[in-house]
Amino acid sequence: MARRPAIPPLRRVVARLPRHRAFWITLWTAAAVAELAVLSRVLVAGGAPIDPVLVVFSMVGGSFAACGLVAWRRRPDSRVGLLMTATGFAFFASPLLGMLDSEVAQTAALLLPDLWFLPFVALLLTFLTGGRLRTRVDRIIIGAIVVELVVLGPLFLLVSPEHPSLLLVFPDEPLAALVDTVQRAYFLTITLATTGVIAARWMAASPPRRRAMIPSVAGTGCLLLFSALLVVDLVAPERSRVLLWAAACSIVAVPLAFLGGLLRSRLARGALADLFGSLATMRPAELQTALSGALGDPGFLIAYPAGNGAYLDPAGHPVTLPDPAADRSVTCVQRDGLPVAALVYDRILDEDPELIEAVGGAATIALDNSRLQAVAQARLVELRSSRERIIAAADAERRRIERNLHDGAQQRLVTVAMQLSLIQRRIRDDPADAELLVTSASGELAASLEELRALARGIHPAALDQGLRRALDALALRSAVPTTVSCELPPRMPEAVEFAAYYVASEALANTAKYARASAARIEVTSSARGTVIEVTDDGVGGADPSRGSGLRGLADRVDAVGGRFRVDSPPDGGTTVTAELPHAGPV
């Protein structure tokens, strides 16, 4: 099985021609001067009536030249603008040369009236390929036009006595009529061939490609009008006026269709701009639908990499990316050098790299927002779970305190109260027995006080009143596992930070004593202006997992409650390190 070629990453491929401002000013000036000269020739015709059709025809060159220069300037990566400009100046060539008082110029004017036909047909055939001939059929048609200009045109002047020129060598009216008929048939044949090619491409095209072909279809219709005009003018000249008007109006309007088609991406980018405000809340499926509508491509797809070369659609179903030889293109959207999605779209859109870049940017923004939303949602779920565990732990702690009070100090105090009542009744009748009761009551009261002190230390260690360093030292002395303490602390820190650090050390040492089977432990604390870091390390069996026990999970919740970070490093081969980073700014 052949390996699929790597998907090309999205990158800016728009070329910028190194044209100076003087270059464009020169072309615009030349087009304006040529248009004014041709138009003045028609309007100032030696006192003859002005023919409106000729006025319209005189504006064809200016229309093509102006639209072509705009397209060439806006889309320098495409040769379409260049072909439109060339078509406009080709329309100017014959009338401008005809205005010169020179036999050479007059002969050139007679040779070049059909010069516009060459760049115009090339424009029709290559509009979707950026003005580049890609197929053999295209080259054959263009070659046939060159033959007409180079062979049939000069041949007609060689024999036509009605068109005296430097080339007139064998004047022959019947032969000239035959050559003229051959020229008309040749023109018609080329027009029909061009129409057939455009029609075949239209039938095989996808919806986006058909929309892009509309200017070519309009130009082909204009060619058909000219062909019909040539036939009607030969067989029924009196009926050619209507066709002449239709041909003139259509050929003037066609450049606008080409310019609009070439710059159609601006409308699509405008639709993308409207989407940017809602990208933050779009789901992947909604994003695909929105981008598909903006591009006018029903088959547009955003595929997400799933590893091992596999891709998923927005619904999570596996998809197969098209082969490079297919009519659809695949471009990779990358973030920090890593692929995050693949865009599958109609190949015609490759002719507008700026549009594809805009689509990739919109997809990247939406994917980033979607990823942020997922992270935020997961964070919110974890935060809620953490808060619920903290509340549950607080409830359990209150119940523990209640049980300890009820079963311990409360029962002892009840016993002391009963003994005091007995002492009151017997102190006169049996002083010796009363003295024994006093001794017993004193012991019970002392035990009750010790239990209350222990209970109070569990709620808030008294040693913390003298600072975290003293409290940790006291904790290490009471630990069942020999523990050393290393502290680099300021005299006092925020109370919430001190209590959280003490709680982390206390719970970690308790877990060490219960499960680690350790021979030694160490508490290390460092502090800076930004926060405090506490590490509790033991040399036990390791393998501690916060997800399998409530103790470490409770520590994580407590650290999270003050805006800190908690982690456990406990490899199976032994030893556990519990680390808590506690910011001094408080919870976030």
C-alpha positions in Angstrom: 0.0 0.0 0.0 1.4 3.4 -1.0 2.1 5.8 1.8 0.1 9.0 1.7 2.2 12.1 1.1 2.5 14.4 4.0 -0.3 17.0 4.2 1.1 20.4 3.3 0.9 22.9 6.2 -1.0 26.1 5.9 1.3 28.9 4.9 1.2 32.2 3.1 2.1 31.6 -0.6 0.8 34.8 -2.1 3.5 36.3 -4.3 4.1 40.1 -4.4 5.5 41.4 -7.7 8.4 43.8 -7.3 6.6 46.6 -9.1 7.2 50.2 -8.2 4.6 52.9 -8.1 5.9 54.4 -11.3 5.2 51.1 -13.1 1.5 51.3 -12.3 1.3 55.0 -12.9 2.8 54.5 -16.3 0.3 51.7 -17.2 -2.7 53.7 -16.0 -1.6 56.8 -17.9 -1.0 54.8 -21.1 -4.5 53.2 -20.7 -6.2 56.5 -20.1 -4.4 58.3 -23.0 -5.2 55.4 -25.4 -8.8 55.3 -24.4 -9.2 59.1 -24.8 -7.5 58.9 -28.2 -9.7 56.1 -29.5 -12.9 57.7 -28.1 -12.0 61.1 -29.6 -11.5 59.4 -33.0 -15.1 58.1 -32.9 -16.6 61.3 -31.5 -14.7 63.6 -33.9 -15.3 61.8 -37.1 -15.0 64.7 -39.6 -18.5 65.9 -39.2 -20.1 62.5 -39.8 -22.9 61.4 -37.5 -21.7 59.6 -34.3 -22.5 55.9 -34.3 -23.4 54.9 -30.7 -22.3 51.3 -31.3 -18.8 52.5 -32.3 -18.8 54.6 -29.1 -19.5 51.6 -27.0 -16.9 49.5 -28.9 -14.3 52.3 -28.4 -14.7 51.8 -24.6 -13.9 48.1 -24.7 -10.2 48.6 -24.5 -10.5 50.9 -21.5 -12.8 48.6 -19.7 -10.5 45.6 -20.0 -7.4 47.7 -19.2 -8.8 49.3 -16.1 -10.3 46.1 -14.7 -7.1 44.2 -15.6 -4.8 46.7 -13.8 -7.0 46.5 -10.7 -7.0 42.7 -10.8 -3.2 42.6 -11.5 -2.5 44.9 -8.6 -4.8 43.1 -6.1 -3.9 39.6 -7.2 -0.2 39.7 -8.4 0.0 35.9 -7.8 -2.4 35.4 -10.7 -1.8 36.1 -14.4 -5.5 36.8 -15.0 -5.0 40.5 -14.4 -2.1 40.6 -16.8 -4.2 38.8 -19.5 -7.1 41.3 -19.0 -4.7 44.2 -19.3 -3.2 42.7 -22.4 -6.6 42.2 -23.9 -7.4 45.9 -23.3 -4.2 47.2 -25.0 -4.8 44.7 -27.8 -8.1 46.4 -28.5 -6.3 49.8 -28.6 -3.6 48.6 -31.0 -5.4 48.7 -34.3 -7.4 52.0 -33.9 -4.3 53.8 -32.5 -2.1 52.6 -35.4 -4.8 53.6 -37.8 -4.6 57.2 -36.6 -0.9 57.5 -37.7 -0.1 58.9 -41.1 2.3 56.1 -42.1 1.9 53.2 -44.5 3.6 50.9 -42.1 1.3 51.9 -39.3 -1.7 51.6 -41.6 -0.6 48.1 -42.6 -0.1 47.1 -39.0 -3.6 48.5 -38.2 -5.1 46.2 -40.8 -3.2 43.2 -39.4 -4.1 43.7 -35.8 -7.9 44.2 -35.4 -8.2 40.6 -34.2 -5.2 40.7 -31.9 -7.5 40.9 -28.8 -8.8 37.5 -29.6 -5.6 35.8 -28.5 -5.3 37.1 -24.8 -9.1 37.0 -24.5 -9.5 33.3 -25.3 -6.5 32.5 -23.2 -8.3 34.4 -20.4 -11.4 32.3 -20.8 -9.5 29.0 -20.8 -7.1 29.8 -17.9 -9.3 31.8 -15.5 -9.4 29.0 -13.0 -5.7 28.2 -13.3 -4.4 31.7 -12.6 -3.8 32.5 -16.3 -1.6 29.5 -16.9 -2.2 27.0 -19.8 -2.4 23.6 -18.1 -3.9 21.2 -20.8 -3.0 20.2 -24.3 -6.4 21.3 -25.6 -5.8 24.8 -24.3 -2.5 25.0 -26.0 -3.9 23.7 -29.3 -6.7 26.4 -29.3 -4.2 29.2 -28.5 -1.9 27.9 -31.2 -4.7 27.9 -33.7 -5.4 31.6 -32.9 -1.7 32.4 -33.5 -2.0 30.7 -36.9 -5.0 32.9 -37.7 -3.1 36.0 -36.8 0.2 35.1 -38.4 -1.0 33.3 -41.6 -4.6 34.1 -42.5 -4.5 37.8 -41.6 -1.5 38.6 -43.8 -2.8 36.3 -46.5 -6.0 38.3 -46.7 -4.0 41.6 -47.1 -1.9 40.0 -49.9 -5.0 39.6 -52.1 -7.6 42.1 -50.9 -7.9 45.2 -53.2 -10.4 46.8 -50.8 -7.7 47.0 -48.1 -4.7 48.6 -49.8 -1.5 48.1 -47.8 2.2 47.4 -48.1 1.4 43.7 -48.2 -0.9 43.9 -51.3 0.9 41.9 -53.9 -1.7 39.8 -55.7 -5.0 41.8 -55.8 -7.8 39.3 -56.5 -11.3 40.1 -55.3 -12.8 36.5 -55.5 -9.7 35.1 -53.8 -10.0 37.8 -51.1 -13.7 36.9 -50.6 -12.7 33.2 -50.2 -9.9 34.0 -47.7 -12.4 36.2 -45.7 -14.9 33.3 -45.6 -12.2 31.0 -44.4 -11.2 33.5 -41.7 -14.8 33.7 -40.5 -15.2 29.9 -40.5 -11.9 29.6 -38.7 -13.0 32.1 -36.1 -16.3 30.3 -35.6 -14.4 26.9 -35.3 -12.1 28.3 -32.6 -15.1 29.8 -30.8 -17.1 26.5 -30.8 -14.0 24.6 -29.6 -13.5 27.1 -26.8 -17.2 26.9 -25.9 -17.1 23.1 -25.9 -14.1 23.1 -23.5 -15.8 25.5 -21.2 -19.0 23.5 -21.3 -17.3 20.2 -20.6 -15.5 21.7 -17.6 -18.7 23.2 -16.3 -20.5 19.9 -16.5 -17.7 18.1 -14.6 -17.2 20.9 -12.0 -18.2 21.0 -8.4 -20.6 23.8 -7.1 -17.7 26.1 -6.0 -15.8 25.5 -9.3 -19.0 26.4 -11.2 -19.4 29.6 -9.3 -15.8 30.5 -10.1 -16.4 29.7 -13.8 -19.2 32.2 -14.2 -16.9 34.9 -15.7 -15.6 32.3 -18.2 -19.1 31.3 -19.2 -20.1 35.0 -19.7 -17.0 35.6 -21.9 -17.8 32.5 -23.9 -21.3 33.9 -24.5 -19.7 37.1 -25.7 -17.6 35.1 -28.2 -20.7 33.3 -29.5 -22.3 36.6 -30.1 -19.3 37.8 -32.2 -19.4 34.5 -34.1 -23.1 34.9 -34.8 -22.4 38.5 -35.9 -19.8 37.3 -38.4 -22.2 34.7 -39.9 -25.1 37.1 -40.1 -23.0 39.9 -41.5 -22.0 37.5 -44.3 -25.4 36.2 -45.2 -27.8 39.1 -44.1 -25.9 42.3 -43.3 -29.1 44.3 -42.8 -30.0 42.1 -39.8 -26.6 42.4 -38.0 -27.4 45.7 -36.1 -29.1 44.0 -33.1 -26.3 41.5 -32.8 -23.8 44.3 -33.1 -25.4 46.1 -30.1 -25.6 42.9 -28.1 -21.9 42.1 -28.8 -20.8 45.6 -28.0 -22.6 45.8 -24.7 -21.5 42.3 -23.6 -17.8 42.8 -24.4 -17.8 46.0 -22.4 -19.4 44.4 -19.4 -17.3 41.1 -19.5 -14.2 42.7 -17.7 -16.3 43.5 -14.7 -17.4 39.9 -14.5 -13.8 38.8 -14.6 -12.7 41.3 -12.0 -15.6 40.3 -9.7 -14.7 36.6 -10.1 -11.1 37.2 -9.4 -11.8 39.2 -6.3 -14.7 37.0 -5.1 -12.6 35.9 -2.2 -13.1 39.4 -0.6 -16.8 38.6 -0.2 -15.9 35.3 1.3 -13.4 36.9 3.7 -16.1 39.4 4.6 -18.3 36.5 5.6 -15.4 35.1 7.6 -15.0 38.4 9.3 -18.7 38.2 10.4 -18.0 34.8 11.9 -15.1 36.0 14.1 -17.4 37.4 16.7 -19.1 34.1 17.3 -16.0 31.8 17.0 -15.5 31.7 20.7 -18.8 29.8 21.3 -18.8 27.6 18.2 -18.7 23.9 18.5 -16.6 22.0 15.9 -19.7 20.9 13.9 -21.0 24.5 13.9 -17.7 25.8 12.8 -17.5 23.4 9.9 -21.1 24.4 8.8 -20.3 28.1 9.1 -17.0 27.9 7.1 -18.7 25.7 4.5 -21.3 28.3 3.9 -18.7 31.1 3.8 -16.7 29.3 1.2 -19.7 28.1 -0.8 -18.3 24.5 -0.6 -20.8 21.9 0.7 -18.1 19.3 0.9 -15.8 21.4 3.2 -14.5 19.3 6.1 -12.4 19.9 9.2 -10.7 16.7 10.2 -8.9 16.3 13.5 -5.8 14.1 14.0 -6.4 11.0 16.1 -2.9 9.5 16.1 -1.3 6.9 13.8 -2.3 8.9 10.7 -6.0 8.6 11.5 -8.5 11.5 11.3 -11.9 12.2 12.8 -14.7 14.4 11.7 -16.3 16.9 14.1 -18.8 14.2 15.2 -15.9 11.9 16.1 -16.3 9.5 13.1 -13.3 8.2 11.2 -12.7 9.9 7.9 -10.4 9.2 5.0 -8.6 12.2 3.5 -8.7 12.4 -0.3 -5.7 11.5 -2.5 -3.6 14.4 -3.8 -4.8 13.6 -7.3 -8.4 14.1 -6.4 -10.4 17.3 -7.0 -10.2 18.2 -3.3 -7.2 19.7 -1.6 -6.0 19.0 2.0 -4.1 21.5 4.0 -2.8 21.1 7.6 -3.4 23.7 10.2 -0.6 23.8 12.7 -0.1 25.3 16.1 3.5 25.5 17.5 4.7 23.2 14.7 2.1 20.5 15.6 -0.9 19.6 13.4 -4.2 20.4 15.1 -6.6 19.9 12.1 -6.7 19.2 8.4 -8.9 21.3 6.0 -10.5 19.5 3.1 -11.9 21.8 0.4 -12.5 22.1 -3.3 -9.2 22.4 -5.3 -10.4 25.6 -7.0 -9.9 27.4 -3.7 -6.1 26.8 -4.0 -6.2 29.7 -6.5 -6.9 32.0 -3.6 -4.3 31.3 -0.9 -5.3 34.3 1.1 -8.8 32.9 1.5 -7.5 29.6 2.6 -5.2 31.3 5.1 -8.1 33.2 6.5 -10.1 30.0 6.9 -7.2 28.3 8.6 -6.9 31.3 11.0 -10.6 31.1 11.8 -10.3 27.4 12.4 -7.3 27.9 14.6 -9.1 30.5 16.7 -12.2 28.4 17.1 -10.1 25.3 18.0 -8.1 27.2 20.6 -11.3 28.6 22.1 -12.9 25.2 22.1 -9.8 23.8 23.8 -9.9 26.6 26.4 -13.5 26.0 27.0 -12.9 22.3 27.5 -10.0 23.0 29.9 -12.2 25.6 31.8 -15.1 23.1 32.0 -12.8 20.4 33.3 -11.3 22.9 35.8 -14.8 23.9 36.9 -15.8 20.2 37.4 -12.6 19.5 39.3 -13.2 22.7 41.4 -16.7 21.6 42.2 -15.6 18.1 43.2 -12.8 19.7 45.3 -15.3 21.9 47.1 -17.6 19.0 47.7 -14.8 17.0 49.1 -13.8 19.9 51.4 -17.3 20.2 52.7 -17.6 16.5 53.2 -14.2 16.5 55.0 -15.4 19.4 57.2 -18.6 17.6 58.1 -16.7 14.4 58.9 -14.3 16.4 61.1 -17.2 18.0 62.9 -18.7 14.5 63.5 -15.3 13.3 64.8 -15.1 16.2 67.2 -18.6 15.6 68.3 -17.9 11.9 69.0 -14.6 12.7 70.8 -16.4 15.2 73.0 -19.3 12.9 73.6 -17.3 9.7 74.2 -14.3 11.3 75.9 -14.3 14.6 77.7 -18.1 14.8 78.0 -18.4 11.4 79.7 -15.5 12.2 82.1 -17.1 15.5 83.0 -20.4 13.8 83.7 -18.5 11.3 86.0 -16.8 14.3 87.7 -20.1 15.9 88.3 -21.5 12.7 89.9 -18.5 12.3 92.1 -18.8 15.9 93.3 -22.4 15.1 94.2 -21.3 12.0 96.2 -18.6 14.0 97.9 -21.1 16.6 98.9 -23.3 14.0 100.6 -20.5 12.0 102.3 -18.0 14.7 103.3 -19.5 14.9 106.8 -20.5 11.3 107.3 -17.5 9.6 105.8 -14.6 12.0 105.3 -12.2 9.2 104.3 -14.4 8.0 101.5 -15.0 11.6 100.4 -11.3 12.1 100.1 -11.0 9.1 97.8 -13.8 10.5 95.6 -12.0 13.8 95.5 -8.8 12.1 94.3 -10.7 10.2 91.6 -12.6 13.3 90.5 -9.3 15.2 90.2 -7.9 12.5 88.0 -10.9 12.4 85.7 -10.8 16.2 85.5 -7.1 16.2 84.5 -7.8 13.5 81.9 -10.7 15.6 80.5 -8.5 18.6 80.2 -5.8 16.6 78.3 -8.4 15.3 75.9 -9.7 18.8 75.3 -6.2 20.1 74.7 -5.5 17.3 72.2 -8.8 18.0 70.5 -8.0 21.7 70.3 -4.6 20.9 68.8 -6.4 18.9 66.1 -8.6 21.9 65.3 -5.8 24.5 65.5 -2.3 23.6 66.7 -1.3 25.9 69.6 2.3 25.6 68.4 1.4 27.6 65.3 0.9 30.6 67.5 4.7 30.7 67.8 5.3 30.3 64.0 5.4 27.5 61.5 9.0 26.5 62.3 8.1 25.8 66.0 4.9 23.9 64.9 6.8 21.7 62.5 9.5 21.0 65.1 6.8 19.9 67.5 5.2 17.8 64.8 8.4 16.1 64.0 9.0 15.3 67.7 5.6 13.6 68.0 6.0 11.7 64.7 6.1 7.9 64.8 8.8 8.0 62.1 12.1 9.8 62.9 11.8 13.1 61.1 14.2 16.0 60.4 13.1 19.5 59.6 14.8 22.1 57.4 13.2 25.5 57.2 14.1 28.7 55.5 11.2 31.0 56.5 10.5 34.6 57.5 9.4 35.1 61.1 5.7 35.0 60.1 3.7 34.3 57.0 0.0 34.6 56.1 -2.1 32.5 58.6 -3.8 30.5 55.8 -0.4 29.6 54.3 1.0 28.5 57.7 -2.0 26.4 58.5 -2.0 24.7 55.0 1.7 24.0 55.2 1.3 22.5 58.8 -1.7 20.4 57.6 0.3 19.1 54.6 3.2 18.1 56.9 0.9 16.5 59.5 -1.2 14.5 57.0 1.9 13.4 55.1 3.7 12.2 58.2 0.5 10.4 59.3 0.4 8.6 56.0 4.1 7.8 56.2 3.5 6.2 59.6 0.5 4.2 58.5 1.5 2.9 55.0 5.1 3.7 54.0 7.0 1.4 56.3 9.6 4.1 56.3 12.7 4.4 58.6 13.1 8.2 58.2 11.3 11.2 56.9 12.2 14.8 56.1 10.3 18.1 56.1 11.8 20.8 53.9 10.3 24.3 53.6 11.5 27.2 51.5 9.8 30.6 51.2 10.1 33.7 49.0 8.1 36.8 48.5 5.8 35.0 46.0 5.0 31.8 48.1 6.1 28.9 50.2 7.1 25.4 49.1 6.9 22.5 51.5 8.2 19.0 50.7 7.7 15.9 52.9 9.9 13.0 51.9 10.3 9.5 53.2 12.3 6.4 52.3 9.3 4.0 52.4 7.9 1.5 49.9 6.4 4.2 47.6 3.5 3.6 45.3 1.2 6.3 46.9 -1.7 7.3 44.6 -3.8 10.3 45.5 -6.7 9.0 43.5 -7.0 5.9 45.7 -7.1 7.5 49.1 -9.0 10.3 50.8 -6.0 11.5 52.7 -3.8 12.7 49.9 -6.9 13.8 47.9 -7.9 15.9 50.9 -4.4 17.5 51.0 -4.8 18.4 47.3 -8.1 20.0 48.0 -6.8 22.0 50.9 -3.8 23.2 48.8 -6.1 24.0 45.9 -8.4 26.0 48.2 -5.6 28.5 48.9 -4.7 28.7 45.2 -1.6 26.4 45.4 -0.4 23.4 43.5 0.0 19.9 44.9 1.8 16.9 43.5 2.9 13.5 44.7 6.0 11.7 43.4 5.9 8.1 44.6 7.6 5.6 42.3 6.9 1.8 42.9 10.6 1.2 43.7 10.4 3.2 46.9 10.2 6.6 48.5 7.5 9.2 48.4 7.7 13.0 48.1 4.7 15.2 48.7 5.1 18.7 47.5 2.8 21.7 48.0 3.4 25.2 46.5 1.5 27.8 48.4 1.2 31.3 47.1 1.2 34.2 49.6 -1.5 36.1 47.6 -4.2 33.7 48.8 -6.7 31.6 46.8 -7.2 32.4 43.1 
